[in-house]
Amino acid sequence: MLAELTPEIVIQMQRAATLLQAAPRICVLTGAGVSAESGIPTFRDKQTGLWEQYRAEDLASPAAFARDPKLVWSWYQWRRQLVHDKMPNPAHQALAEWQKNAESSKRQLTLITQNVDDLHEQAGSTVTHLHGYLWRNRCSQCDASYNYESTNHESTHLNSSKDAIEFDDELIACPHCEGYIRPDIVWFGESLPASAWQTAEQAAADCDVFISVGTSSLVYPATGLAQLAKQNGATIIEINPNPTLNTVVDIILAAKAGVVMPLLLEQIKLL
Ligand code: OAD
């Protein structure tokens, strides 16, 4: 895998590994790029098939749902179908192993994600979701949570809703108020869940090294976390094969996360 990297990236990776090996507190923010090698298209990739004519940004908003709830619900059901059998890739696995190693050596590795898939959890990580979770639903009117399991099978175990979810694109009415059920995802213009945001802000403000993996850094407030870390003295590392709008980066590892993350972890273990 090392052969896939340019000599410049290898040098930068060694620099990053030295810093990370000595850092007691690390904060990692992931975006859609970390799941790209698992086969999940990123947000700014052009959509395919039936959805080719739509941009994700135009569907993921309260205004879009108010205008055409069936269209937005169908899009999410399609995304769920696309994602439900996807597996963690070497980037998710390396992050999970690294988090476990950090725990056992009394260091801190806080993992924050903008992704709504569960690939970090599948790999064994503890992760804070800033933008919600694809497998959860709630009422667009009264906010009551709705899950297929509890409604259809009288169980309240939320995590199993992924297995029970049906990909039917018929709209569902809330059993309490008749409002339409929507995915429990943060849409453009909506606030982030308060406790997740607090965890993220604290981890970014307190860390020695902040790593941004597979995000275009286009969407606030998540993008502000790297700036917050930098203002508080952290070194900022970015892992992304493409240039981004992140202006506070100290070390750029311009390659795929699934290639860089396992190598970086190996380097850290060698030091
Ligand atoms: P984007 O789709 O904006 O950006 C994905 C980034 O991943 C790009 O910068 C790619 O260059 C990079 N990338 C692609 N393949 C990669 C790989 N194999 N390894 C590493 N990086 C790779 O996704 P996000 O930045 O996550 O919000 O988007 C942020 C938010 O905007 C999303 O959470 C979503 C979206 O609208 C909501 O739904 C609220």
Residues whose N, C-alpha, C, O or C-beta is under 5 A from the ligand:
A	BS01	OAD	G31 A32 G33 V34 A36 E37 T42 F43 R44 D45 A60 Q114 N115 H131 V186 W187 F188 G214 T215 S216 S217 V219 I239 N240 P241 N242 A255 K256 A257 G258
